[in-house]
Amino acid sequence: MNTPVPITDAADPRVADYVRLTDVHLRRSLEAEHGLFIAEGEKVIRRAIAAGYPVRSLLVADDKLATIADVAAKCPAPLYVLPAAAVEELTGYRVHRGALASMRRLPLPVLADVLEAARRVVVLEDIVDHANVGAVFRCAAAMGFDAVLLSPRCADPLYRRAVKVSMGAVFSVPFSRAADWRGAVESLKQHGFRVLAMTPDPRATPIGEVAASAKLAVLIGSEGDGLSARWMAEADQRVRIPMSGGVDSLNVAAAAAIACYVLAAP
């Protein structure tokens, strides 16, 4: 095993990567500045390493050291071991899974390269809830979608909460951001995608009636406002999930799961 480094003080600068993990504003600034993200739990850490993300350090509560032992044995990064109370003081919450890893971010793939290699793509516009973004990645991975495209204001898929909810699917599904938000739909079309806009509008085509297509991109908007008028107008077709019981819409993650299942490539 990598030799554990015992730490008792939550203010020790060697564990600064893990400070106040529940403070979204602080984490956005800190992670962007240092080019890092946090993976939580042994399974997610393994998947991040397997995907090629370099490890800056590992952190584990002293009563959970066994959960990360074999990962640490193969990892040259420092392994910091703290009392459980100190881990909670440092991070701001009780880390039930015991182990955390600070990982170095990799450059985002070029959008054109991602689209060129894909047949099925989920496109998220202004989804700001990290849990929803993580859940969409998990759905996309489970249903064999090839990529996720994010608008500039979408939540960070590598934020700890998104990574955790995705169960590491953010490491297996290629993603990129559309820097040119206004031209995103046109870019999809230029790469041969038929573009579908999800909407609860009863006049839209039921999703089960969408014609087969070699390349499909599914646009999904925020729960409050839905897709922007621009993206809705530029899509090739508006589609809906038929519902009953007086329900007019679903949670973003639930809608994405249904869409990915129905539209998965044959």
C-alpha positions in Angstrom: 0.0 0.0 0.0 1.0 3.6 -0.6 2.2 4.7 2.8 -0.6 6.4 4.6 0.0 10.0 5.8 -1.8 10.6 9.1 -3.3 14.0 9.5 -5.2 15.2 12.6 -5.9 18.9 11.7 -8.6 19.7 9.2 -6.8 23.0 8.5 -3.6 21.2 7.3 -2.8 22.7 3.8 -2.1 19.3 2.4 -5.8 18.5 2.4 -6.9 21.9 1.1 -8.4 20.3 -2.1 -11.2 18.9 0.1 -12.2 21.9 2.0 -16.0 22.7 2.3 -17.2 20.3 -0.4 -20.8 21.4 0.1 -20.1 25.1 -0.6 -21.0 25.3 -4.4 -19.7 28.8 -4.9 -16.3 28.1 -3.2 -15.9 24.8 -5.0 -16.6 26.3 -8.4 -13.8 28.9 -7.8 -11.3 26.5 -6.2 -11.8 23.7 -8.7 -11.6 26.0 -11.7 -8.4 27.7 -10.3 -6.6 24.5 -9.6 -8.0 22.3 -12.5 -9.3 19.6 -10.1 -12.5 17.8 -9.2 -13.5 15.4 -6.4 -14.4 11.8 -6.8 -16.3 10.2 -3.9 -16.4 6.5 -3.0 -14.2 3.6 -4.0 -16.2 2.6 -7.1 -16.3 6.1 -8.6 -12.6 6.7 -7.8 -11.8 3.4 -9.7 -13.8 4.6 -12.7 -12.1 8.0 -12.8 -8.7 6.4 -12.7 -9.7 3.9 -15.4 -10.8 6.8 -17.6 -7.3 8.3 -17.4 -7.9 11.1 -14.9 -4.6 11.7 -12.9 -4.9 11.5 -9.0 -3.6 14.5 -7.1 -4.3 12.8 -3.7 -6.5 10.3 -1.8 -8.2 11.1 1.5 -9.9 8.5 3.7 -11.3 8.3 7.2 -9.2 6.1 9.4 -12.0 3.6 10.0 -12.5 3.2 6.2 -8.9 2.7 5.1 -9.6 -0.9 3.9 -12.1 0.4 1.3 -9.3 2.1 -0.7 -6.4 -0.1 0.1 -5.9 -1.8 -3.3 -6.5 1.5 -5.2 -3.9 3.2 -3.0 -1.4 0.4 -3.5 -1.3 1.2 -7.3 -1.4 5.0 -7.0 1.7 7.1 -6.5 -0.4 10.1 -5.1 -0.3 10.8 -1.4 -2.8 9.0 0.8 -4.1 11.2 3.6 -5.8 9.5 6.6 -7.8 11.5 9.0 -10.1 10.7 11.9 -13.8 10.6 10.8 -14.6 13.8 12.8 -11.8 15.7 11.1 -13.0 14.5 7.6 -16.4 15.9 8.4 -15.0 19.2 9.7 -12.9 19.5 6.6 -15.5 18.6 4.0 -18.6 20.0 5.7 -20.5 16.7 5.7 -20.3 13.1 6.9 -18.5 11.2 4.1 -20.5 7.9 4.3 -18.4 6.2 1.6 -15.2 6.9 3.5 -12.9 7.7 0.6 -12.4 10.8 -1.5 -9.9 11.5 -4.3 -8.8 14.8 -5.7 -8.4 14.3 -9.5 -6.8 16.5 -12.1 -9.2 17.6 -14.9 -8.4 16.8 -18.6 -9.0 19.2 -21.5 -12.6 19.0 -22.9 -12.8 17.2 -26.2 -13.3 19.3 -29.3 -17.0 19.5 -30.0 -16.7 18.6 -33.7 -14.7 15.5 -32.8 -17.3 14.4 -30.3 -20.2 14.8 -32.8 -18.3 13.2 -35.6 -18.0 10.0 -33.7 -21.5 9.9 -32.3 -24.9 8.5 -33.4 -27.0 9.4 -30.4 -26.5 12.6 -28.3 -28.3 14.2 -25.4 -28.1 18.0 -25.4 -28.7 19.9 -22.2 -29.7 23.5 -22.1 -29.2 25.4 -18.8 -29.7 22.4 -16.5 -28.1 24.0 -13.4 -28.9 21.2 -10.9 -25.9 19.0 -10.5 -27.9 15.9 -9.4 -30.0 16.2 -12.6 -26.9 16.5 -14.8 -25.4 13.4 -13.1 -28.6 11.4 -13.5 -28.8 12.3 -17.3 -25.2 11.1 -17.8 -26.1 7.8 -16.0 -29.2 7.4 -18.3 -27.2 8.2 -21.4 -24.5 5.6 -20.5 -27.1 2.9 -19.6 -29.0 3.4 -22.9 -25.9 3.5 -25.1 -25.9 7.2 -26.0 -22.6 8.3 -27.4 -22.2 11.8 -26.0 -23.7 14.6 -24.0 -23.5 18.2 -25.2 -23.8 21.1 -22.6 -24.9 24.7 -23.1 -22.5 27.2 -21.5 -24.7 27.7 -18.4 -25.2 24.0 -17.6 -23.9 22.6 -14.3 -20.4 21.1 -14.2 -20.6 17.3 -14.8 -17.4 16.9 -12.8 -18.8 18.6 -9.7 -18.7 16.1 -6.8 -22.5 15.8 -6.6 -22.9 15.2 -10.4 -20.1 12.6 -10.4 -21.7 10.8 -7.4 -25.2 10.7 -8.8 -23.9 9.5 -12.2 -22.0 6.7 -10.5 -19.0 7.6 -12.6 -20.9 7.6 -15.9 -19.5 11.1 -16.5 -16.1 9.4 -17.1 -17.5 7.0 -19.7 -19.7 9.2 -21.8 -17.8 11.9 -23.8 -19.0 15.4 -23.3 -18.3 18.9 -24.5 -19.7 22.4 -24.2 -21.2 24.4 -27.0 -19.3 27.7 -26.7 -21.4 29.0 -29.5 -24.8 28.5 -27.9 -26.7 30.2 -30.7 -25.1 28.0 -33.3 -25.3 24.7 -31.4 -28.4 23.3 -33.2 -27.0 24.2 -36.6 -23.8 22.5 -35.7 -25.7 19.3 -34.9 -27.4 19.4 -38.2 -24.2 20.0 -40.1 -22.9 16.8 -38.5 -25.9 14.9 -39.8 -28.1 14.8 -36.7 -31.9 14.9 -36.8 -32.6 17.3 -33.9 -35.5 16.6 -31.5 -36.8 19.1 -29.0 -38.4 17.7 -25.8 -41.6 19.6 -24.7 -44.7 18.9 -22.7 -46.8 20.6 -25.4 -49.7 18.3 -26.3 -49.4 19.3 -29.9 -45.9 17.8 -30.2 -45.3 14.3 -31.7 -45.4 11.4 -29.2 -41.8 10.3 -28.7 -42.7 6.7 -29.6 -43.8 7.9 -33.1 -40.4 9.4 -34.0 -39.2 8.0 -37.3 -36.0 6.0 -37.3 -32.8 8.0 -38.1 -29.1 7.1 -38.2 -28.2 10.1 -36.0 -30.4 11.7 -33.4 -29.8 14.5 -31.0 -32.3 15.1 -28.1 -32.6 18.6 -26.7 -33.7 18.8 -23.1 -34.3 22.1 -21.2 -34.5 23.1 -17.6 -37.5 22.1 -15.5 -38.7 25.6 -15.0 -38.4 27.3 -18.3 -37.9 24.4 -20.7 -36.0 24.8 -23.9 -35.4 28.3 -25.2 -37.6 29.6 -28.0 -34.6 29.7 -30.3 -33.6 26.0 -29.8 -37.2 24.9 -30.0 -37.7 26.7 -33.3 -34.5 25.4 -34.8 -35.2 21.7 -34.0 -36.3 19.4 -36.7 -39.2 18.1 -34.6 -40.8 18.7 -31.3 -41.6 15.6 -29.3 -43.4 14.8 -26.0 -43.8 12.0 -23.6 -47.5 11.0 -23.5 -48.9 11.3 -19.9 -52.1 10.8 -18.0 -53.5 11.4 -14.5 -53.3 15.1 -14.8 -49.5 15.1 -14.9 -48.1 17.5 -17.6 -44.3 17.0 -17.2 -41.6 14.9 -15.5 -38.4 15.6 -13.7 -35.5 16.3 -16.2 -33.8 13.0 -15.2 -36.9 10.9 -15.6 -37.7 12.5 -19.0 -34.1 11.9 -20.2 -34.3 8.3 -19.1 -37.5 7.7 -21.1 -36.1 9.6 -24.1 -32.8 7.7 -24.1 -34.7 4.4 -23.8 -37.1 5.1 -26.7 -34.6 6.6 -29.0 -31.6 4.3 -28.4 -29.8 3.2 -31.5 -31.0 -0.2 -32.8 
